[in-house]
Amino acid sequence: MARSSTTEGTAVRRIQDLILEEGLRPGDPMPTENALCERLEISRSSLREAMRTLASLDIVEVRHGHGTFVGGLSLAPLVDGLLFRAQLDDGSDLRSLREVVELRIALDLAVASELADHYRGSTNPELEELVGEMRRLADAGEPFPEADAAFHAALLAPVSNHLLAQLAQAFWEIHTSAVPLLGLPPATDILDTVEAHRAMVTALEAGDAEAYRAAVHAHYAPLSRVLAAAGGA
């Protein structure tokens, strides 16, 4: 078993090295299976096991009937892993989910000054429309994950650190998926969250980083109360 794992690990590294050496990018086609076996000097079974491992990491994408391509290199494996970890915490103190939310807050706060500089003196009808959609749905007692996701993606679009924006989106996906999976009740003061979105936009358009930071904390307060109550229970 150990030998098989070692062989697979070697194949994984060789495939990754090939992608780097060839300068392949996401979506580019990979060499055929026969060509890879010959070039990398590995067996067909080792190659297939390695491809399954790399596909699970979104490093390669196997399109049946079309071949193998370089994957999207997304953070999907991180999302899946942390979401499963959050589910394992079900019935305990919800530590993993609370830590994900804490990371979301930290990322939002980390870009306060950059966002304030970017948005200062601007008007942002797209963001305002999304806040209005959230308010309409909340008033009707309906969830608004699509509008919320679009709001945060648009708000962070100007951030120079693209990985930070991707991580923020990944943590949003984890927390939004985990809350219903864990059977947590919706926040009773969800309208406070909606208004906090509006306050974030208003603060940034005024170039006020401190007001934005206060709005970020207000945004997460209803969720934090739900998690504290559930963890205590």
N, C-alpha and C positions, 0 to 999 in steps of 0.2 A: 504493500500500500504506500509506504514512504517513497519507494522508488518511482511508482506511478506519479505521485504528487510532484516529485522532483522533475520528472520528464515533462509533465504538463507546465510546470513553472518555467522551465527552460524554453519551451515552445512559446509561451506567452511573451517572454522577454525578447525572443528572436523576432516575433511578429511585430512587436512594438518598435524594435530597432529598425526593422525594414520600413515601417511607416515613416519614421524620422529620417532615415537615410534617403528615401525617395521623395521626401518633402510632400507627402500626401496630405490632403486637407479633408475635412468632413464632407462626405458625399462622393469623394473620389473612389473609383473602382479599385479593388484589390486584385492581385494576380490570381489566376485560377488555382484550384486546390492542388492539381498536379505540379504546377510551377512552384508553388510554395513549398511543397514537400521536397522537391528536388533542390531548390535554392537554399532552404533552411536546414536540409538534411535531417528531417524528422519524419516519423511515420504518419500515415493518414489518420490513424486513431488518435495520436497525440495532437495532431493539427486540429482535429474536430473538437477535442476536449478543450484545447486552448481557445478556439474560436467561441465556444459556448461561454467560457469564462470572460473573454473580452466583450462579448455581446451583452453580458449581464452588467458590465461597467460602461456600456454605451461607447466603447472604443471602436468596435466594429458593428456593422449591421448586416445580418444575413437576410437577403431578399430571395425567397425561394423562387426558383425559375429564372432569376436574373443575375445571381452571383452575390459576392460579398463586397461591401463598401466600408470605407472609414465611417465610423459612427458620428453622432452629433456631439459627442464629448460633453453631454449635459450633466446636470447635477441630479438626474433622476435616481441613480443608485443611492446617493446620500439621502434623498427624500424618502425612498422606500425603507432604507435601514433605520432612520430615525423615527419614522412613523411606526415601524414594527416595535422599536424600543419603547415608544410611548404607549403602545397597546400592552406591552408586557408589564407596564406600571399600573395597569387598570386594577383598581381595588386597593392600591397602596397610596402613596402620597403624590402621585402624578408628577414626580420629579422631572422626568424627561420632557414632558410637555411644558412645565413651568420654565425649564431652562431654555427651551426653544423660544418661548415668548420673551424671556429676558434677552436673548440674542437679537430678536427682532427689534426690541426697544433700543439696544445698544447700537445697532446698525443705523436706525433712523436718527438717533442723536449724533452719531459720528459725522454725518454729512450736513449738519445744521448750517454751519457757516458757508459751505460751498453752495448749498441750495439757496440760502438767503442772498448771496452775491448774484446768483444766476437769475432769480425771480424778481429781484428788487425793481420796482417801478413797472412791472409787467401786468397784463391781465390774462387770465387763463380760463376762457369759457369752457374748454373741454373738461377741466377739473371741476368747475362749478356745476356743469351738467351732470357729472357723475355723482357729486354730492347730492344734487337734487333727486337723482334716481334712487340713491340710497334712502333719502328721506321719505320718498313716496312709498317705497317698499316697506320700510320700517313702520310707517303709519298704518299700512295695511296688514301688519303682522307677518310679513313675509321676509325670508332671508335675502341677502343681497351679495352673495359671494362674487358674482361676475363683475358687478360695478365696483366692489371693493378691490378686486384684483387689478382691474383696469386703472383705478385711481392710483394705487401704489406704484404700478409699473410706469405710468405716465409721470408721476411726481418725481421718481428717481431716474428717469431717462437721461437727464443732463449730467448725472454723476460721472466723473471722469474714470473712477475705478469700476470697470465693468463687472469684475468678479464680485464686488460688494453688492451691486444691483442684483446679480444672479443669486447670491446667497440670500438676500432679502426676499426674493421671490420664492426660493426653495423653502425657507422657514415659514413663509406665508402659507404655502401649500401644505406643509406638515401640520401646522396648527389648525388650519381650516378643516383638514380632513380628520384630524384626531378628535376634535371636539364632539362631533356626532358619533364617531366610532366608539368613544368611551362613554357615551350616553350622558354627557354633561348637559345641563339645562341651559337654554339661551339666557343671555343677560337680560334682566328685567329693565335695565336702564340703557338699552341699546341706542336710544335716541341721543344719549350723551356721546356715544362713539361717533354717531353721524355728525353732530355739531363740532366734534373735535376735528374731524376731517376738514370742515369748513374753516375752522380756526387755524389749522396748519397752512392752508392756502393763503388766508388773509395775512398771517404773520410773514410768510415768505414774500408776498407781493410788497409788503412794507419793508422788507429787508431786515426784519427783526428776528435774529437767530434765537434769542432767549424766549420770545413769545412762541416761536415754533417748538422749542424744546418743551415748554409747558403744555402745549397742545398735544404733543406726542404722548406725554405721560397721561393726559386726560383721555386720549384715544384708547389706551390700554387698560385704564382703570376698571371699567366694567368687567372685562375678561379676567383681570387679576383677582377681582372679588369672587367671581365664579370659581376660579381655580383654588383660591384660599378656602372657600366654603367646602368644596368637594374634597380637597385634601384633608381638611380637618375631620370631615365625616368619615 
